[in-house]
Amino acid sequence: MHAPIGIFDSGVGGTSIWKEVVKLLPNEDTLYLADSANAPYGEKSKEAILQLSIKNTEYLLEQGCKLIIVACNTATTNAIDHLRANYPVPFIGIEPAIKPAALQTKTKKVGVLATKGTLSSSLFHSTSKLFAEGITVIEQEGKGLVELIEAGKTRSPEMRKLLMGFLQPMLEQRIDCLVLGCTHYPYLIPVLKELLPNNVTIIDSGEAVARQTKAVLQAHQLLSIDGKDTMHRFYTNKGTEVLKNLVNGLNVQVSYLNF
Ligand code: DGL
């Protein structure tokens, strides 16, 4: 079916998911909403996160999207049940990848870096309980990271300092897996690799989200067959520069939109 896949995030972070989606599904059009004016979602109440998720969803549906990817752990863990129950398209969400980390860890200690909104959600707690039996999960709120990434300061000295403060207690407890529980954080992987010892594996779920998107499109017979003139539209309600730097390329349009 020739209609775009809708994607939203509190800002630019969900583009880490978008990249995996276009790699796996090159025939699909996409429409991405970066709600950067309201970032970070992770510091907001569950009700506020829900209302913003509803607003983003309704805009994407008005634009004719056939499926919506909630490319934000914070919005998924706080709002996806409501979205699935109230809107007629399939939704794909993203949650911290506790299960693969629990399967890989040898020290039985796993670190999770995520927002306050994700770590305090009941969905995160039930997933941890289900998949991390016998494993110590060390939760760390990444306070301040999203703001720096939104400002394009991914490799700044402030970023390194913040990250070191978050990683140190986890390393002292001998984690050997670090779960990136926020879609902004894959942009920190180059810096994280410099700061972490070699025995710590970084785990994120972008590729798994793309595979799930493909499977759901297939199951609903929604895949685009004809990939001619594929178009990727990005709307942000703040400055366009950081977003443009992350997604530049052919058939990519980045614009300001007051949504
Ligand atoms: N990318 C969002 C997530 O995955 C960002 C959170 C925020 O805005 O605080 O959780």
py3Dmol code that shows the C-alpha trace and the ligand (Angstrom):
import py3Dmol

protein = """\
ATOM      1  CA  MET A   1       0.000   0.000   0.000  1.00  0.00           C
ATOM      2  CA  HIS A   2       1.460   3.351  -1.034  1.00  0.00           C
ATOM      3  CA  ALA A   3       1.109   5.504   2.090  1.00  0.00           C
ATOM      4  CA  PRO A   4       3.865   6.728   4.401  1.00  0.00           C
ATOM      5  CA  ILE A   5       5.062   5.109   7.596  1.00  0.00           C
ATOM      6  CA  GLY A   6       4.602   7.695  10.364  1.00  0.00           C
ATOM      7  CA  ILE A   7       7.332   8.071  12.972  1.00  0.00           C
ATOM      8  CA  PHE A   8       7.449  10.351  15.995  1.00  0.00           C
ATOM      9  CA  ASP A   9       9.822  11.161  18.814  1.00  0.00           C
ATOM     10  CA  SER A  10      10.283  13.953  21.340  1.00  0.00           C
ATOM     11  CA  GLY A  11      12.981  15.223  18.993  1.00  0.00           C
ATOM     12  CA  VAL A  12      15.838  14.088  16.778  1.00  0.00           C
ATOM     13  CA  GLY A  13      16.575  10.782  18.569  1.00  0.00           C
ATOM     14  CA  GLY A  14      14.048   8.697  16.665  1.00  0.00           C
ATOM     15  CA  THR A  15      16.080   9.287  13.500  1.00  0.00           C
ATOM     16  CA  SER A  16      18.320   6.474  14.819  1.00  0.00           C
ATOM     17  CA  ILE A  17      15.282   4.207  14.306  1.00  0.00           C
ATOM     18  CA  TRP A  18      14.350   5.853  10.990  1.00  0.00           C
ATOM     19  CA  LYS A  19      17.813   4.958   9.621  1.00  0.00           C
ATOM     20  CA  GLU A  20      17.276   1.274  10.401  1.00  0.00           C
ATOM     21  CA  VAL A  21      13.778   1.386   8.892  1.00  0.00           C
ATOM     22  CA  VAL A  22      14.860   2.868   5.549  1.00  0.00           C
ATOM     23  CA  LYS A  23      17.774   0.413   5.374  1.00  0.00           C
ATOM     24  CA  LEU A  24      15.428  -2.554   5.699  1.00  0.00           C
ATOM     25  CA  LEU A  25      12.435  -1.081   3.841  1.00  0.00           C
ATOM     26  CA  PRO A  26      13.847   0.990   0.957  1.00  0.00           C
ATOM     27  CA  ASN A  27      10.504   1.090  -0.895  1.00  0.00           C
ATOM     28  CA  GLU A  28       8.651   2.891   1.875  1.00  0.00           C
ATOM     29  CA  ASP A  29       7.878   6.601   2.188  1.00  0.00           C
ATOM     30  CA  THR A  30       8.258   8.019   5.687  1.00  0.00           C
ATOM     31  CA  LEU A  31       6.949  11.027   7.568  1.00  0.00           C
ATOM     32  CA  TYR A  32       8.806  11.929  10.753  1.00  0.00           C
ATOM     33  CA  LEU A  33       7.668  14.310  13.501  1.00  0.00           C
ATOM     34  CA  ALA A  34      10.346  15.707  15.810  1.00  0.00           C
ATOM     35  CA  ASP A  35       8.530  17.318  18.727  1.00  0.00           C
ATOM     36  CA  SER A  36      11.728  19.090  19.794  1.00  0.00           C
ATOM     37  CA  ALA A  37       9.843  22.082  21.196  1.00  0.00           C
ATOM     38  CA  ASN A  38       8.552  19.727  23.905  1.00  0.00           C
ATOM     39  CA  ALA A  39      11.758  17.739  24.517  1.00  0.00           C
ATOM     40  CA  PRO A  40      12.666  16.159  26.833  1.00  0.00           C
ATOM     41  CA  TYR A  41       9.589  13.977  27.322  1.00  0.00           C
ATOM     42  CA  GLY A  42      11.480  12.003  29.953  1.00  0.00           C
ATOM     43  CA  GLU A  43      11.031  14.692  32.592  1.00  0.00           C
ATOM     44  CA  LYS A  44       7.258  15.048  32.064  1.00  0.00           C
ATOM     45  CA  SER A  45       4.336  13.363  33.818  1.00  0.00           C
ATOM     46  CA  LYS A  46       2.720  10.256  32.343  1.00  0.00           C
ATOM     47  CA  GLU A  47      -0.372  12.325  31.485  1.00  0.00           C
ATOM     48  CA  ALA A  48       1.680  14.971  29.659  1.00  0.00           C
ATOM     49  CA  ILE A  49       3.576  12.280  27.699  1.00  0.00           C
ATOM     50  CA  LEU A  50       0.242  10.694  26.774  1.00  0.00           C
ATOM     51  CA  GLN A  51      -1.257  13.979  25.542  1.00  0.00           C
ATOM     52  CA  LEU A  52       1.822  14.753  23.400  1.00  0.00           C
ATOM     53  CA  SER A  53       1.756  11.217  21.970  1.00  0.00           C
ATOM     54  CA  ILE A  54      -1.929  11.647  21.067  1.00  0.00           C
ATOM     55  CA  LYS A  55      -1.210  14.976  19.365  1.00  0.00           C
ATOM     56  CA  ASN A  56       1.631  13.468  17.304  1.00  0.00           C
ATOM     57  CA  THR A  57      -0.421  10.392  16.389  1.00  0.00           C
ATOM     58  CA  GLU A  58      -3.421  12.427  15.252  1.00  0.00           C
ATOM     59  CA  TYR A  59      -1.246  14.608  13.043  1.00  0.00           C
ATOM     60  CA  LEU A  60       0.371  11.560  11.417  1.00  0.00           C
ATOM     61  CA  LEU A  61      -3.028   9.960  10.857  1.00  0.00           C
ATOM     62  CA  GLU A  62      -4.370  13.165   9.247  1.00  0.00           C
ATOM     63  CA  GLN A  63      -1.448  12.870   6.824  1.00  0.00           C
ATOM     64  CA  GLY A  64      -2.585   9.371   5.858  1.00  0.00           C
ATOM     65  CA  CYS A  65       0.098   7.272   7.567  1.00  0.00           C
ATOM     66  CA  LYS A  66      -0.578   3.532   7.367  1.00  0.00           C
ATOM     67  CA  LEU A  67       1.430   2.513  10.435  1.00  0.00           C
ATOM     68  CA  ILE A  68       3.027   4.509  13.250  1.00  0.00           C
ATOM     69  CA  ILE A  69       6.387   3.893  14.868  1.00  0.00           C
ATOM     70  CA  VAL A  70       6.600   5.395  18.327  1.00  0.00           C
ATOM     71  CA  ALA A  71      10.355   5.971  18.039  1.00  0.00           C
ATOM     72  CA  CYS A  72      10.698   6.976  21.670  1.00  0.00           C
ATOM     73  CA  ASN A  73      11.069   4.681  24.675  1.00  0.00           C
ATOM     74  CA  THR A  74       9.464   7.261  26.947  1.00  0.00           C
ATOM     75  CA  ALA A  75       6.333   7.595  24.783  1.00  0.00           C
ATOM     76  CA  THR A  76       6.129   3.840  24.174  1.00  0.00           C
ATOM     77  CA  THR A  77       6.341   2.865  27.813  1.00  0.00           C
ATOM     78  CA  ASN A  78       3.808   5.514  28.862  1.00  0.00           C
ATOM     79  CA  ALA A  79       1.361   5.756  25.964  1.00  0.00           C
ATOM     80  CA  ILE A  80       1.408   2.896  23.473  1.00  0.00           C
ATOM     81  CA  ASP A  81      -1.360   0.868  25.146  1.00  0.00           C
ATOM     82  CA  HIS A  82      -3.665   3.877  24.886  1.00  0.00           C
ATOM     83  CA  LEU A  83      -2.698   4.548  21.257  1.00  0.00           C
ATOM     84  CA  ARG A  84      -3.262   0.921  20.244  1.00  0.00           C
ATOM     85  CA  ALA A  85      -6.661   0.892  21.917  1.00  0.00           C
ATOM     86  CA  ASN A  86      -7.864   4.141  20.345  1.00  0.00           C
ATOM     87  CA  TYR A  87      -6.516   4.442  16.799  1.00  0.00           C
ATOM     88  CA  PRO A  88      -7.080   2.189  13.794  1.00  0.00           C
ATOM     89  CA  VAL A  89      -3.512   1.667  12.497  1.00  0.00           C
ATOM     90  CA  PRO A  90      -0.803  -0.726  13.739  1.00  0.00           C
ATOM     91  CA  PHE A  91       1.710   0.790  16.189  1.00  0.00           C
ATOM     92  CA  ILE A  92       5.324  -0.297  16.646  1.00  0.00           C
ATOM     93  CA  GLY A  93       7.036   0.744  19.862  1.00  0.00           C
ATOM     94  CA  ILE A  94      10.500   0.633  21.355  1.00  0.00           C
ATOM     95  CA  GLU A  95      11.465  -0.440  24.861  1.00  0.00           C
ATOM     96  CA  PRO A  96      14.866  -0.900  26.519  1.00  0.00           C
ATOM     97  CA  ALA A  97      16.333  -4.195  25.253  1.00  0.00           C
ATOM     98  CA  ILE A  98      16.462  -5.979  28.612  1.00  0.00           C
ATOM     99  CA  LYS A  99      15.840  -9.417  27.137  1.00  0.00           C
ATOM    100  CA  PRO A 100      18.863  -9.585  24.781  1.00  0.00           C
ATOM    101  CA  ALA A 101      21.047  -8.104  27.518  1.00  0.00           C
ATOM    102  CA  ALA A 102      19.864 -10.710  30.036  1.00  0.00           C
ATOM    103  CA  LEU A 103      20.685 -13.445  27.532  1.00  0.00           C
ATOM    104  CA  GLN A 104      24.189 -12.087  26.842  1.00  0.00           C
ATOM    105  CA  THR A 105      25.520 -11.014  30.224  1.00  0.00           C
ATOM    106  CA  LYS A 106      28.180 -13.181  31.851  1.00  0.00           C
ATOM    107  CA  THR A 107      28.618 -11.089  34.995  1.00  0.00           C
ATOM    108  CA  LYS A 108      24.802 -11.141  35.485  1.00  0.00           C
ATOM    109  CA  LYS A 109      24.933  -7.360  35.802  1.00  0.00           C
ATOM    110  CA  VAL A 110      23.284  -5.193  33.203  1.00  0.00           C
ATOM    111  CA  GLY A 111      23.191  -1.393  33.053  1.00  0.00           C
ATOM    112  CA  VAL A 112      20.217   0.473  31.609  1.00  0.00           C
ATOM    113  CA  LEU A 113      20.577   4.114  30.621  1.00  0.00           C
ATOM    114  CA  ALA A 114      17.155   5.670  29.993  1.00  0.00           C
ATOM    115  CA  THR A 115      14.965   8.627  30.849  1.00  0.00           C
ATOM    116  CA  LYS A 116      13.178   9.087  34.152  1.00  0.00           C
ATOM    117  CA  GLY A 117       9.841   8.634  32.319  1.00  0.00           C
ATOM    118  CA  THR A 118      10.901   5.240  30.966  1.00  0.00           C
ATOM    119  CA  LEU A 119      12.510   3.950  34.162  1.00  0.00           C
ATOM    120  CA  SER A 120       9.462   4.881  36.239  1.00  0.00           C
ATOM    121  CA  SER A 121       6.924   3.295  33.858  1.00  0.00           C
ATOM    122  CA  SER A 122       5.062   0.137  34.762  1.00  0.00           C
ATOM    123  CA  LEU A 123       5.811  -1.359  31.328  1.00  0.00           C
ATOM    124  CA  PHE A 124       9.558  -1.081  31.972  1.00  0.00           C
ATOM    125  CA  HIS A 125       9.135  -2.713  35.383  1.00  0.00           C
ATOM    126  CA  SER A 126       7.090  -5.606  34.083  1.00  0.00           C
ATOM    127  CA  THR A 127       9.556  -6.223  31.208  1.00  0.00           C
ATOM    128  CA  SER A 128      12.513  -6.194  33.623  1.00  0.00           C
ATOM    129  CA  LYS A 129      10.759  -8.594  35.946  1.00  0.00           C
ATOM    130  CA  LEU A 130       9.839 -10.929  33.115  1.00  0.00           C
ATOM    131  CA  PHE A 131      13.211 -11.141  31.372  1.00  0.00           C
ATOM    132  CA  ALA A 132      15.827 -10.340  33.978  1.00  0.00           C
ATOM    133  CA  GLU A 133      15.288 -13.032  36.555  1.00  0.00           C
ATOM    134  CA  GLY A 134      18.541 -13.693  38.374  1.00  0.00           C
ATOM    135  CA  ILE A 135      20.156 -10.625  36.772  1.00  0.00           C
ATOM    136  CA  THR A 136      20.945  -7.368  38.543  1.00  0.00           C
ATOM    137  CA  VAL A 137      19.631  -4.467  36.487  1.00  0.00           C
ATOM    138  CA  ILE A 138      21.365  -1.208  37.344  1.00  0.00           C
ATOM    139  CA  GLU A 139      19.127   1.641  36.255  1.00  0.00           C
ATOM    140  CA  GLN A 140      20.581   5.036  35.481  1.00  0.00           C
ATOM    141  CA  GLU A 141      18.602   8.085  34.499  1.00  0.00           C
ATOM    142  CA  GLY A 142      20.366   9.934  31.661  1.00  0.00           C
ATOM    143  CA  LYS A 143      19.379  13.364  32.928  1.00  0.00           C
ATOM    144  CA  GLY A 144      20.686  16.084  30.615  1.00  0.00           C
ATOM    145  CA  LEU A 145      21.772  13.831  27.735  1.00  0.00           C
ATOM    146  CA  VAL A 146      18.742  14.466  25.493  1.00  0.00           C
ATOM    147  CA  GLU A 147      19.135  18.241  25.826  1.00  0.00           C
ATOM    148  CA  LEU A 148      22.788  18.064  24.699  1.00  0.00           C
ATOM    149  CA  ILE A 149      21.955  15.778  21.755  1.00  0.00           C
ATOM    150  CA  GLU A 150      19.105  18.094  20.719  1.00  0.00           C
ATOM    151  CA  ALA A 151      21.640  20.931  20.766  1.00  0.00           C
ATOM    152  CA  GLY A 152      24.033  18.951  18.540  1.00  0.00           C
ATOM    153  CA  LYS A 153      26.606  18.663  21.372  1.00  0.00           C
ATOM    154  CA  THR A 154      27.074  14.926  21.103  1.00  0.00           C
ATOM    155  CA  ARG A 155      30.863  14.953  21.347  1.00  0.00           C
ATOM    156  CA  SER A 156      31.275  17.912  23.683  1.00  0.00           C
ATOM    157  CA  PRO A 157      33.350  17.886  26.897  1.00  0.00           C
ATOM    158  CA  GLU A 158      30.079  18.403  28.851  1.00  0.00           C
ATOM    159  CA  MET A 159      28.731  15.224  27.298  1.00  0.00           C
ATOM    160  CA  ARG A 160      31.810  13.205  28.248  1.00  0.00           C
ATOM    161  CA  LYS A 161      31.652  14.500  31.803  1.00  0.00           C
ATOM    162  CA  LEU A 162      27.956  13.670  32.183  1.00  0.00           C
ATOM    163  CA  LEU A 163      28.431  10.207  30.708  1.00  0.00           C
ATOM    164  CA  MET A 164      31.421   9.385  32.925  1.00  0.00           C
ATOM    165  CA  GLY A 165      29.340  10.260  35.978  1.00  0.00           C
ATOM    166  CA  PHE A 166      26.591   7.884  34.813  1.00  0.00           C
ATOM    167  CA  LEU A 167      28.865   5.027  33.758  1.00  0.00           C
ATOM    168  CA  GLN A 168      31.188   4.945  36.760  1.00  0.00           C
ATOM    169  CA  PRO A 169      28.724   3.441  39.278  1.00  0.00           C
ATOM    170  CA  MET A 170      27.655   0.818  36.736  1.00  0.00           C
ATOM    171  CA  LEU A 171      31.250  -0.125  35.976  1.00  0.00           C
ATOM    172  CA  GLU A 172      31.997  -0.408  39.690  1.00  0.00           C
ATOM    173  CA  GLN A 173      29.220  -2.991  39.839  1.00  0.00           C
ATOM    174  CA  ARG A 174      30.844  -4.886  36.929  1.00  0.00           C
ATOM    175  CA  ILE A 175      28.191  -4.567  34.233  1.00  0.00           C
ATOM    176  CA  ASP A 176      29.151  -6.205  30.940  1.00  0.00           C
ATOM    177  CA  CYS A 177      26.107  -5.008  28.949  1.00  0.00           C
ATOM    178  CA  LEU A 178      24.841  -1.467  28.631  1.00  0.00           C
ATOM    179  CA  VAL A 179      21.300  -1.111  27.296  1.00  0.00           C
ATOM    180  CA  LEU A 180      20.585   2.175  25.524  1.00  0.00           C
ATOM    181  CA  GLY A 181      17.000   2.805  26.601  1.00  0.00           C
ATOM    182  CA  CYS A 182      16.417   6.040  24.700  1.00  0.00           C
ATOM    183  CA  THR A 183      16.432   6.538  20.936  1.00  0.00           C
ATOM    184  CA  HIS A 184      18.653   9.602  21.260  1.00  0.00           C
ATOM    185  CA  TYR A 185      21.476   7.562  22.802  1.00  0.00           C
ATOM    186  CA  PRO A 186      22.684   5.594  19.728  1.00  0.00           C
ATOM    187  CA  TYR A 187      24.228   8.925  18.677  1.00  0.00           C
ATOM    188  CA  LEU A 188      26.465   8.572  21.742  1.00  0.00           C
ATOM    189  CA  ILE A 189      27.895   5.199  20.694  1.00  0.00           C
ATOM    190  CA  PRO A 190      31.212   6.616  19.365  1.00  0.00           C
ATOM    191  CA  VAL A 191      31.817   8.453  22.674  1.00  0.00           C
ATOM    192  CA  LEU A 192      30.573   5.525  24.756  1.00  0.00           C
ATOM    193  CA  LYS A 193      33.049   3.235  22.976  1.00  0.00           C
ATOM    194  CA  GLU A 194      35.865   5.541  24.004  1.00  0.00           C
ATOM    195  CA  LEU A 195      34.691   5.635  27.619  1.00  0.00           C
ATOM    196  CA  LEU A 196      33.744   1.992  28.187  1.00  0.00           C
ATOM    197  CA  PRO A 197      36.133  -0.926  28.626  1.00  0.00           C
ATOM    198  CA  ASN A 198      36.148  -3.487  25.788  1.00  0.00           C
ATOM    199  CA  ASN A 199      34.252  -6.117  27.723  1.00  0.00           C
ATOM    200  CA  VAL A 200      31.079  -4.002  27.893  1.00  0.00           C
ATOM    201  CA  THR A 201      28.648  -4.619  25.032  1.00  0.00           C
ATOM    202  CA  ILE A 202      26.360  -1.765  23.997  1.00  0.00           C
ATOM    203  CA  ILE A 203      22.845  -2.925  23.173  1.00  0.00           C
ATOM    204  CA  ASP A 204      20.180  -0.934  21.358  1.00  0.00           C
ATOM    205  CA  SER A 205      16.984  -1.997  19.670  1.00  0.00           C
ATOM    206  CA  GLY A 206      16.867   0.014  16.430  1.00  0.00           C
ATOM    207  CA  GLU A 207      17.356  -2.948  14.126  1.00  0.00           C
ATOM    208  CA  ALA A 208      14.785  -5.035  15.995  1.00  0.00           C
ATOM    209  CA  VAL A 209      12.233  -2.223  15.570  1.00  0.00           C
ATOM    210  CA  ALA A 210      12.859  -2.170  11.810  1.00  0.00           C
ATOM    211  CA  ARG A 211      12.415  -5.968  11.589  1.00  0.00           C
ATOM    212  CA  GLN A 212       9.202  -5.779  13.580  1.00  0.00           C
ATOM    213  CA  THR A 213       7.931  -2.963  11.343  1.00  0.00           C
ATOM    214  CA  LYS A 214       8.534  -5.098   8.264  1.00  0.00           C
ATOM    215  CA  ALA A 215       6.801  -8.117   9.807  1.00  0.00           C
ATOM    216  CA  VAL A 216       3.744  -6.079  10.818  1.00  0.00           C
ATOM    217  CA  LEU A 217       3.474  -4.373   7.402  1.00  0.00           C
ATOM    218  CA  GLN A 218       3.667  -7.797   5.799  1.00  0.00           C
ATOM    219  CA  ALA A 219       1.057  -9.309   8.114  1.00  0.00           C
ATOM    220  CA  HIS A 220      -1.355  -6.437   7.364  1.00  0.00           C
ATOM    221  CA  GLN A 221      -0.544  -6.468   3.635  1.00  0.00           C
ATOM    222  CA  LEU A 222       0.624  -2.876   3.868  1.00  0.00           C
ATOM    223  CA  LEU A 223       4.067  -3.172   2.260  1.00  0.00           C
ATOM    224  CA  SER A 224       4.818  -0.778  -0.607  1.00  0.00           C
ATOM    225  CA  ILE A 225       5.638  -2.751  -3.693  1.00  0.00           C
ATOM    226  CA  ASP A 226       6.761   0.128  -5.879  1.00  0.00           C
ATOM    227  CA  GLY A 227       9.791   1.996  -4.532  1.00  0.00           C
ATOM    228  CA  LYS A 228       9.994   4.618  -7.274  1.00  0.00           C
ATOM    229  CA  ASP A 229      10.462   8.208  -6.073  1.00  0.00           C
ATOM    230  CA  THR A 230      10.504   7.283  -2.401  1.00  0.00           C
ATOM    231  CA  MET A 231      10.125  10.384  -0.218  1.00  0.00           C
ATOM    232  CA  HIS A 232      11.182  11.058   3.361  1.00  0.00           C
ATOM    233  CA  ARG A 233       9.621  14.114   5.004  1.00  0.00           C
ATOM    234  CA  PHE A 234      10.751  15.443   8.378  1.00  0.00           C
ATOM    235  CA  TYR A 235       8.908  18.075  10.388  1.00  0.00           C
ATOM    236  CA  THR A 236      10.293  19.738  13.469  1.00  0.00           C
ATOM    237  CA  ASN A 237       8.685  22.407  15.640  1.00  0.00           C
ATOM    238  CA  LYS A 238      12.118  23.847  16.583  1.00  0.00           C
ATOM    239  CA  GLY A 239      15.261  24.668  14.565  1.00  0.00           C
ATOM    240  CA  THR A 240      15.945  22.425  11.553  1.00  0.00           C
ATOM    241  CA  GLU A 241      19.753  22.405  11.664  1.00  0.00           C
ATOM    242  CA  VAL A 242      20.514  19.481  13.989  1.00  0.00           C
ATOM    243  CA  LEU A 243      17.872  17.331  12.318  1.00  0.00           C
ATOM    244  CA  LYS A 244      19.250  18.187   8.864  1.00  0.00           C
ATOM    245  CA  ASN A 245      22.751  17.162   9.930  1.00  0.00           C
ATOM    246  CA  LEU A 246      21.477  13.786  11.085  1.00  0.00           C
ATOM    247  CA  VAL A 247      19.348  12.837   8.084  1.00  0.00           C
ATOM    248  CA  ASN A 248      20.830  14.591   5.070  1.00  0.00           C
ATOM    249  CA  GLY A 249      20.521  12.723   1.804  1.00  0.00           C
ATOM    250  CA  LEU A 250      18.586  12.169  -1.357  1.00  0.00           C
ATOM    251  CA  ASN A 251      14.786  12.353  -1.203  1.00  0.00           C
ATOM    252  CA  VAL A 252      14.933  13.861   2.290  1.00  0.00           C
ATOM    253  CA  GLN A 253      13.032  17.062   3.077  1.00  0.00           C
ATOM    254  CA  VAL A 254      13.394  18.754   6.462  1.00  0.00           C
ATOM    255  CA  SER A 255      11.009  21.593   7.322  1.00  0.00           C
ATOM    256  CA  TYR A 256       9.795  23.643  10.242  1.00  0.00           C
ATOM    257  CA  LEU A 257       6.166  23.041  11.143  1.00  0.00           C
ATOM    258  CA  ASN A 258       4.228  24.585  14.000  1.00  0.00           C
ATOM    259  CA  PHE A 259       2.448  21.444  15.186  1.00  0.00           C
TER     260      PHE A 259
END
"""
ligand_1 = """\
10
DGL
N 14.020 9.574 22.424
C 13.251 9.568 23.631
C 13.286 8.194 24.267
O 13.579 7.246 23.562
C 13.651 10.735 24.368
C 13.300 11.093 25.612
C 13.095 12.478 26.049
O 12.643 13.307 25.289
O 13.340 12.658 27.217
O 13.003 7.999 25.412
"""
view = py3Dmol.view(width=600, height=400)
view.addModel(protein, "pdb")
view.setStyle({"model": 0}, {"cartoon": {"style": "trace"}})
view.addModel(ligand_1, "xyz")
view.setStyle({"model": 1}, {"stick": {}})
view.zoomTo()
view.show()
